[in-house]
Amino acid sequence: MSTQTDTPCTVVRREDLVPVCPHCNTELPEIYARKPKGPFGIGRGFVFFCPHCRKVMGFGAQWYPFPG
């Protein structure tokens, strides 16, 4: 069992790495995002998905560009 600490997590910006889709294992130099449509998605943030296999990778309430 892990214990919770007060030490904050450090975010490290890495421009030399390309993320990989967790579904098809293809490198992702870009990720697609769109506003969901339909009865459960009207006006509710964004859905992020792989441009290769089109499987959903996550949801977000708002889109914020990466700082810097």
Secondary structure by P-SEA (a helix, b strand, c coil): cbbbbcbbbbbbbbccbbbbcccccccccbbbbbbbbcccccccbbbbbbcccccccccccccccccc
